[in-house]
Amino acid sequence: MTDDRKHLTRRAILAQGASATGLAAMAITMPGMALAQNFPRRPVTLVVMYAAGGGTDAIMRKLADEMARAQGWTINVVNKPGAVGGVATQYVSAARPDGYTLLGAANYNRFVRVLGHADFVPWQDWLPMKAADAPASWSVRADSPFQTMEDVIEEAKANPGKLTISTSGTGGVWHEVSLIIANMAGIEMKYVPYKGGKPATLAGLQGETDVAGGGLHEHIDLIRSGELRNLCHASTSDITLDDGKVLPSIGGIIPEAQKILPVGATYNFMVPRNLPPEVLQQLADAFRAAATSDGFKEMMEQNFFQPGLLVGEEADRQGALMETITADIFNKNQDAIGAEVRTAEELGLPAPEDFDSWWPPQGYTPPPIS
């Protein structure tokens, strides 16, 4: 072999080595890009924080189905209820941050930190993606003496703590919203817990409580049939049914409430914020497509859920606002919650009336998605 050929061969080997080294360096310095280009290479698992058969489970499974259908992905859904979402949250937190384990959540996962089940900040350490709302509802039996919400307010002010309202459980979302509404109305109620929204609705229907608390989606069929009369709901405006019946928004009864509406249950994917930005973007795009699909819209209409797509800083802001309200209302009603509640100061949150001037808080970074 000539010297020239030896030099050529040596140069080729060195060049190949440099190329390989460069590719390796790219893989090390840009792991997110490499991961995103191949994501997902295996099935994704969506861990739902509440039991099968409930509203959260139904919404999450439909979103997963629409996402898988549109993207060609495989998404497995599992339920891990407990500790108002704490069990599922800890499970997903312990998983590798690669986008293959997601949290099917409700209510921006805002109860776990307030009740001391976790220390993470749900709207800062996680990326919430909201698909829909289920506004709260107060209804009474058709033969109830209370014709309007104003009647209930008048009676409750005359006899504090006498009127009863059913809830889906102490410290749950329908209990919280009932506390919020009562607090804004300046009244005291007696809260009777049941194991879920449906049993709470039936309790009101059967006369076990004066008022049935819960979600509008749980009351609507009985309202349409005339068995329940809706006193108010926590959507942004009055709702007119096909038969002309008008369901009044609490915002029209208590103007102060308008600034926090809609309030009730919300349904969110929660994604660890430390995923590679490219994977976060893919998940956000797939979520948007699922939440705006015809199949998901049809499911919402059938069950009287309401569209409420939020992704990015808007979702973070709403999540922080809801957590601020939860901390405030739970601390004001410590006896009704029956558990130790962390204060807004401990959580680094403002008072609800100071939220607009507080947001965004120091150190907050918007999510790296378009």
N, C-alpha and C positions, 0 to 999 in steps of 0.2 A: 504494500500500500504506500502511495506517495505521501510526502509530508502535507501536500495540499489537501489530500483526501482525509488524512488524519485530522487536520485542523477543521475541515468541514464537518466531519463526524462529531468532533468534540463540540463544535459550535452548535450543531443540531441538538446534541444531548443537553448542553447547557440551556439552549433555548426551550427545549421541552420541559426541562426542570424548572426554568423560570416561569413558564406558562402554568405548570402544575402548581407551583408555589403561589402564583398570583390567584389562581382559582381557589386554592385553599384559603388564601387570605380573604378573598371576597366572601367565601362561605362563612368565615369567622366574623368578619366585620359587618356583613349584611345578612344575618340569619333570618331576619324578618322577611326580606325579599325572597329568599330561597323557600321559606316555609309557605309564603303566600302563593307562590307560583304553583305549588303542588297541593294547596289546601282545598278541600279535605281529601286526604288519601285513604281514610277509613271512616267508619260511621261516627257521627257526632252524638253525644248523649245530652239530653235535656233533663235536668233534675228539677221536678216540680215540688215546691215547698209545702203544698197542701195535699190532702188525700184525694184519691180518684173519685170522680163523680161530681165534684163541686164546680163552681164557676171558674176558678183559677185553672183547674185541670182541663176543663172543656176548652177554654180559650187557648191554653198552651198547646194542647194536642192539635187543635185546628191550625194554629200558626206553624207548628212543626210540619204538619202534613202539607200545607201550602208551600212552605219553604222548600221542603224536599222535592215536591212536584216540580216547582219552577226551576230549581237549581240542579236537579239530578243527584241530590245528596241522599244519604241514608241517615235518618235521625231517630234514635231510640229514646223513648220517653219513660222515665221512672219516677215514682213518687217517694219522697222522703219527708213526711210531715213531722211536726214537733217543734215546740218552743217558738211559736209564731214565726216559723221560717228559719229558725236558728240551726236546726239539724241539717237541712239541705244546704244552707249557706256554708256551714263548716265543711261539709263534704266537698262542695265545689271549690272552696278555698284551698283545700289540701291537694287538689288535683294539679297536674302539671299545667302551667299557663300557656297552652298551645292552641286554644280555641276549640278543643274537642269535648270539653265538659262545660256546659252552660247552665245557668240558673233560671228556672221558670218561676217567676216571682209575682207577688201582688203587692200593691200599695208602696212601691219603691223600697220595699224591705225596711220600712222606716221604724218598725216596732222593736227590732232586735237590739239596737243601740240604746234606745230610750229605756227599755226594760232591763238593760245590763247583760243581755245575752251575747254581745259581741262588742269589740272596740273599733272596728273599721267604720269609715264614713261612707255610707252607701252611695252617695251622689258624687264622691270624689275618688274613692278607691275602686269603685266599680263604674261601668258604663251602663246606665239604664236606658232601655229602649221601650217606650210605651206604645201599646197598640190600641187600647180601648179603655173606656170608663164604664162603671156601673153606678149611677147616682143613687144615693140613699133615699129612702122613702119612709114617710109616716102615714099609716092608713088606719082606718077604724072599720068595724062591722057596719053593714048597711043600716042596722037598727040603732046605732050609737046615737046618743043625744048630741054628740059633737058634730056639727055640720062643717065647720071650718077650723083651720089652725088657730085662728083668733079665739075661737071658743075654748080650745085646749089651753091656750096661754092665759086666758081670763080665769079659768077654773084652777089652773096650777098656781097662779099668784094668790088666789083666795085660800087655797089649801095646799101649801108647800109640802112636797114629798108624798102626797097621797095618790096621785095618778100614777099608774104603772105602764111601762113600755117594755116590750120584749126585745131582747138583743140576741145576737148569734154567739155570745160568750163574753165574759168579762175581759176587758182589755183588747177585744177584737175591733175590727174596723167599724162594724155597725154600732157597737157600744160607743166607740170614740165619736162617731158622727152625731149620735144622739146627744152626747155630752156637749158637743160643739153647738148644736142647734139650741139646746136648752140654755146653755150659757149665754148665747146671743139674745135669746128671748127673755132672759132674766128670770127663769123659772127653775124649780126643783122637781125632778121626777124620781120615781122609784124604778130602778133598772132590774129586770128579771132575765137572767141568762138562760139560754137554751143552747143545745149542741148543734149550731148551724143556723143559716138563714131560713131554710125551709121550715124547721120546727118553730122558729120564732114567728114566722108568718102564720102558721097554723094556730099558734097560741093566741094571737090577736083575733083570728077568725072564729075561734071557739069560745072567745070571751074570757080566756084566762088572764088577759091583760086588757087595760083600757085602750091601748094603742099598740099596733103591730109595727115594730121597727124592722129594718132590713134594707134590701136593695130593691129598686124599682123593678128590676127583671124578675124578682121573686114575687112581687105583688101584682104585676100587670095583668095576668090572666084572670085573677080574682076581681080586679078593678073593672076589666072589660065585661065580666059576667055580672057585675053589680053586687057581688058578695062583699067586697070591700069598697070603701070610699076613701080616695086619696086626699089627705089633708095638705101635704106638701112633698116636694122632692128636692134634691140638691143638685139639679142640673142648672144650666145657665139661664134658662128662660122657660116660660110656660110651655106645656106640650099639649097639642090638640089631637085627640084620637080620631079615628075614622068616623066614629059616630057623633063627632062634635063635642064630646066630653072634654073639658079643659082640666089638665092637671097643673096646679099652681107651683111655681118655683118658690123656694124659701126666700130667694133674693127679692121677690116682689112683695113679700110680707115683712121681711126684716132687711132693709137696704144694706145694713152693715155686712150681711152675709155675701153680698154680690161679689166682693173682692176676692173671695176664696173659692168661688164656684168654677167648675163643677167639683164637688167633693163626695167621696164615697170610695168604692173599691177601684183600683187601677190595676192594669195587667201589664207586666213588664218582663222582657228578657233582661237579665242582669249578667254582664260580661266583665270578667276581671280587667281592670284598666291597664294592667301591665302586659297585655298581649302585644305582639308586633303590630304597629299601626296598619300595615297592609292587611293583616287578618281582621283587625277591628273594622276596617273599611268594607271588606268582603261580607262580614257578618251583618253590618249595618245595612248594606245594600240589599242583601237577601231578606232581612227583616222587613225593610220598607216594602219590598215587592210582595211579601206574604201578607202584610197588614193592609195592603190596598188591593188585594186580589178579589175577584168577584165572589169566590167561594167563602172567603172570610167575611166580606160584607154581608152576604146572605145569612151566614150564621149569626152575626150580630143583630140583624134585623129580626130574625126569628125569636131571639132570646131577649130582645129589648136592651142589649148593650149599646153603647154609643161610641162612634169612632173618636179617637183621640191620639192620633199618631204624633209622637214627639221623639226625636233623636238628636243628640248633641247637647249644646249648652242649654237649650230650652228645657230639655228633659232633666238635666242636672238642676236647673233652677227650681223647677216644680218639685222635684224630689226633696231639695233642701227646704223649700217652703212647707211642704207637708210634714217633714220631720220637725220643723220649728213649731208648727201648730200642735203636733202630737205631744211634744215635750211640755208645751204650755198647758194644754188642756188636761193632760194626765197629772201634772203637778198640782193644778188647781182642784183636782178631784181625786186626790190620793186615796181617800177612804173608799171610793167607788171602784178603784182599780184593784186594791187589795194586794199590791206588791210594791216593792221598793222601786221608785222611779228616779232616773237621773235628771238633774236639773239642766236647763238651757246653758247655764254658765259652765257646768261640767262638760257639756258637749260642745262648747264653743259656738253656741247658736245665739241669735238675738231674740228679743221679744217679737212676736208676730207683727206688731205695729211698726217695728224698726227694720223689718226685713228688706224693704225696697232700698233703703239707704245703705244697708249692710252688704247686699249682693252686688258684685261678686266679692267673697271674702278674701282677705290677704292669703296669698299662696295658692289660690285656685287657678288651675290651668284648664282651659276648654279641651275637650277630647280631640285627638288628632284625626278627625274624620270630616269629610265634606258633607 
